[in-house]
Amino acid sequence: MQKYIIFTKYHSVCLTNQTLATLNVEGKQFIECNRNNFSKIAFHDLLKEIPNRQSVIVHISDLEVSKVFVECIKKYLFVQAAGGLVRNSKNELLFIFRNGKWDLPKGHKEFGEEIHETAIREVKEECGLNDLVLGDKLGVTYHTYYMNKHQEIKETHWYNMTTQAIELIPQKEEGIEKAEWIGKDKIEEVVEDCYLSLQNLLKNSKLF
């Protein structure tokens, strides 16, 4: 089974070849995609940001899901980033607050870096943590946005991390207003105020 979920500001587009019986299509626009109609589907239009737009499921039967993904994003500038879900010795989770939303520390991949190196560097820079230990991969998210006169799609690789540190130093020059350790009592509230792509990642992860 292959699946890509691309998030916009308002909705998501899921490209998948999983069996129909396992798909939850309630309240979503459903599109069958196969070799016969592939060239007729306006994939770029599926990602247009429209308030209150239904999320979309594109069910792919006889094509490579990766081929459909490439077609869907071909008008976007593709960028890679990485970040981390950091847990401290008190079993609290690190979140940052930036641009009016709770988020996880992350940033763009630099030339020559391995993606896990990007994750460690960005968390260190954005929150002042120097003793990070890299854990397993949490997942990959995709989201679209408009920046510098370009439509961009960001592929973000997320890793579990641990630290023994407690003090956080938010990187103000990157627009981070605050960095906080979040416990079990506040996690649901914070996750609900994250971006849709991150909400989906975290709600499908065992946080506590």
HELIX and SHEET records of a PDB file:
HELIX    1   1 LEU A   20  THR A   22  5                                   3    
HELIX    2   2 PHE A   38  LYS A   40  5                                   3    
HELIX    3   3 PHE A   43  LEU A   46  1                                   4    
HELIX    4   4 VAL A   65  ILE A   73  1                                   9    
HELIX    5   5 ILE A  115  CYS A  127  1                                  13    
HELIX    6   6 LYS A  172  GLU A  174  5                                   3    
HELIX    7   7 ILE A  187  GLU A  192  1                                   6    
HELIX    8   8 LEU A  196  LYS A  203  1                                   8    
SHEET    1   A 8 GLN A  29  CYS A  33  0                                        
SHEET    2   A 8 VAL A  56  ILE A  60  1                                        
SHEET    3   A 8 SER A  12  THR A  16  1                                        
SHEET    4   A 8 LYS A   3  PHE A   7 -1                                        
SHEET    5   A 8 VAL A 133  MET A 147  1                                        
SHEET    6   A 8 HIS A 150  THR A 162 -1                                        
SHEET    7   A 8 LEU A  77  ARG A  87  1                                        
SHEET    8   A 8 LYS A 106  HIS A 108 -1                                        
SHEET    1   B 3 LYS A 101  ASP A 103  0                                        
SHEET    2   B 3 LEU A  93  ARG A  98 -1                                        
SHEET    3   B 3 ILE A 176  ILE A 182 -1                                        
END                                                                             
